[in-house]
Amino acid sequence: LATEAGIVGRASVLRNTRACLAILEESRPDRLFTLGGTCAVELGPVSYLNRIYGGDLAVVWLDAHTDLNTPASSPSGHFHGMPLRNLLGEGDGELVSLCRPALRPEQVLLVGVRDLDPPEAEHVRSAGLRVLGVETTGDQLAEEIERAGFTRVYVHLDLDVLEPADFDEVICPVPGGMRLETLVEILGVLQERTDVVGDSLLEYVPSASPALEAVEGICRSAGVLE
């Protein structure tokens, strides 16, 4: 993939984001399940739901990474480390323009993040983004959402939020993660206590003997499997 304007495969990211948004605008769903791919696929689903719900959307970012780099700050140029910053209205101008309206910092809850580049850590501080640790319970998270006054929720799930000893079939495993039972509990409580209008399951890289039982349990807890 060619690197353009500091983004590896920028042309593909633009093309795929436009295609995703076109499908969403044509079909006009009010609930989504996003199956990725990398976190780059979140541009369309999150910005679409934020638009149709008029900003009444809490985005729960379950991820080892904040994905808050810009093309200027990214050490690799890979866009899967940039989508949340883009959704917050900063980064590549053409991609940002596709994702309107931008998320407001108070809409974002970072849960389980622990591998930040220095520019990302600085943005967390300067933007006042809320950060919750790997031992956060579902009730604590639901209370944060209720206290912030949002009635709808999008759950971004990059599976690298998990402790690699529990689940390591991911692109970028990071030690010190959330235990599998904690994640399952969080997803179940959010289904019970909030109006989850969107979920994602991202950055899954199955091994030769994939942990499908764990993935199935995660999907059932998130309400995307009967």
WOVENZI-V969808 format. One record per residue. N is the residue number from 1. RES is the residue in one letter. SS is DSSP state (~ for helix, > for strand, _ for the rest). PHI is phi in whole degrees, -180 to 180 (* if undefined). Layout:
BEGIN
N:RES:SS:PHI + N:RES:SS:PHI
END
This chain:
BEGIN
1:L:_:* + 2:A:_:-78 + 3:T:>:-94 + 4:E:>:-135 + 5:A:_:53 + 6:G:_:82 + 7:I:>:-123 + 8:V:>:-69 + 9:G:_:69 + 10:R:~:-55 + 11:A:~:-60 + 12:S:~:-68 + 13:V:~:-62 + 14:L:~:-62 + 15:R:~:-62 + 16:N:~:-69 + 17:T:~:-66 + 18:R:~:-62 + 19:A:~:-65 + 20:C:~:-61 + 21:L:~:-63 + 22:A:~:-64 + 23:I:~:-63 + 24:L:~:-65 + 25:E:~:-68 + 26:E:~:-76 + 27:S:~:-89 + 28:R:_:52 + 29:P:_:-71 + 30:D:_:-106 + 31:R:_:-142 + 32:L:>:-138 + 33:F:>:-125 + 34:T:>:-103 + 35:L:>:-112 + 36:G:_:-109 + 37:G:_:68 + 38:T:_:-89 + 39:C:~:-65 + 40:A:~:-59 + 41:V:~:-72 + 42:E:~:-74 + 43:L:~:-56 + 44:G:~:-66 + 45:P:~:-59 + 46:V:~:-68 + 47:S:~:-67 + 48:Y:~:-63 + 49:L:~:-65 + 50:N:~:-61 + 51:R:~:-72 + 52:I:~:-72 + 53:Y:_:-100 + 54:G:_:60 + 55:G:_:84 + 56:D:_:-86 + 57:L:_:-150 + 58:A:>:-88 + 59:V:>:-108 + 60:V:>:-90 + 61:W:>:-100 + 62:L:>:-86 + 63:D:_:-168 + 64:A:_:-70 + 65:H:_:-119 + 66:T:_:-84 + 67:D:_:55 + 68:L:_:-110 + 69:N:_:-75 + 70:T:_:-115 + 71:P:_:-56 + 72:A:_:-75 + 73:S:_:-98 + 74:S:_:-68 + 75:P:_:-76 + 76:S:_:-115 + 77:G:_:83 + 78:H:_:-78 + 79:F:~:-71 + 80:H:~:-68 + 81:G:~:-97 + 82:M:_:-126 + 83:P:~:-62 + 84:L:~:-68 + 85:R:~:-63 + 86:N:~:-63 + 87:L:~:-65 + 88:L:_:-83 + 89:G:_:97 + 90:E:_:-131 + 91:G:_:129 + 92:D:_:-64 + 93:G:~:-59 + 94:E:~:-69 + 95:L:~:-70 + 96:V:~:-60 + 97:S:~:-66 + 98:L:~:-77 + 99:C:_:-113 + 100:R:_:-104 + 101:P:_:-76 + 102:A:_:-68 + 103:L:_:-64 + 104:R:_:-92 + 105:P:~:-53 + 106:E:~:-70 + 107:Q:~:-80 + 108:V:>:-106 + 109:L:>:-121 + 110:L:>:-88 + 111:V:>:-124 + 112:G:_:83 + 113:V:_:-71 + 114:R:_:-157 + 115:D:_:-127 + 116:L:_:-112 + 117:D:_:-75 + 118:P:~:-52 + 119:P:~:-64 + 120:E:~:-68 + 121:A:~:-60 + 122:E:~:-65 + 123:H:~:-69 + 124:V:~:-56 + 125:R:~:-69 + 126:S:~:-70 + 127:A:~:-86 + 128:G:_:72 + 129:L:_:-70 + 130:R:>:-81 + 131:V:>:-124 + 132:L:>:-119 + 133:G:_:-81 + 134:V:_:-71 + 135:E:_:-99 + 136:T:_:-59 + 137:T:_:-94 + 138:G:~:-61 + 139:D:~:-65 + 140:Q:~:-62 + 141:L:~:-69 + 142:A:~:-62 + 143:E:~:-66 + 144:E:~:-62 + 145:I:~:-66 + 146:E:~:-64 + 147:R:~:-64 + 148:A:~:-76 + 149:G:_:88 + 150:F:_:-91 + 151:T:_:-104 + 152:R:>:-128 + 153:V:>:-136 + 154:Y:>:-114 + 155:V:>:-106 + 156:H:>:-84 + 157:L:>:-124 + 158:D:>:-92 + 159:L:~:-63 + 160:D:~:-74 + 161:V:~:-63 + 162:L:>:-79 + 163:E:_:-64 + 164:P:_:-57 + 165:A:_:-65 + 166:D:_:-91 + 167:F:_:-161 + 168:D:_:-124 + 169:E:_:-87 + 170:V:>:-137 + 171:I:_:-71 + 172:C:_:-131 + 173:P:_:-64 + 174:V:_:-133 + 175:P:_:-61 + 176:G:_:81 + 177:G:_:-90 + 178:M:>:-74 + 179:R:_:-73 + 180:L:~:-58 + 181:E:~:-66 + 182:T:~:-68 + 183:L:~:-61 + 184:V:~:-60 + 185:E:~:-65 + 186:I:~:-60 + 187:L:~:-63 + 188:G:~:-66 + 189:V:~:-66 + 190:L:~:-61 + 191:Q:~:-64 + 192:E:~:-78 + 193:R:~:-103 + 194:T:_:-131 + 195:D:>:-97 + 196:V:>:-81 + 197:V:>:-98 + 198:G:>:-159 + 199:D:>:-134 + 200:S:>:-135 + 201:L:>:-135 + 202:L:>:-131 + 203:E:_:61 + 204:Y:>:-87 + 205:V:_:-124 + 206:P:_:-61 + 207:S:_:-84 + 208:A:_:-63 + 209:S:_:-123 + 210:P:_:-63 + 211:A:_:-84 + 212:L:~:-67 + 213:E:~:-64 + 214:A:~:-66 + 215:V:~:-65 + 216:E:~:-62 + 217:G:~:-62 + 218:I:~:-62 + 219:C:~:-66 + 220:R:~:-65 + 221:S:~:-64 + 222:A:_:-80 + 223:G:_:81 + 224:V:_:-100 + 225:L:_:-131 + 226:E:_:-74
END
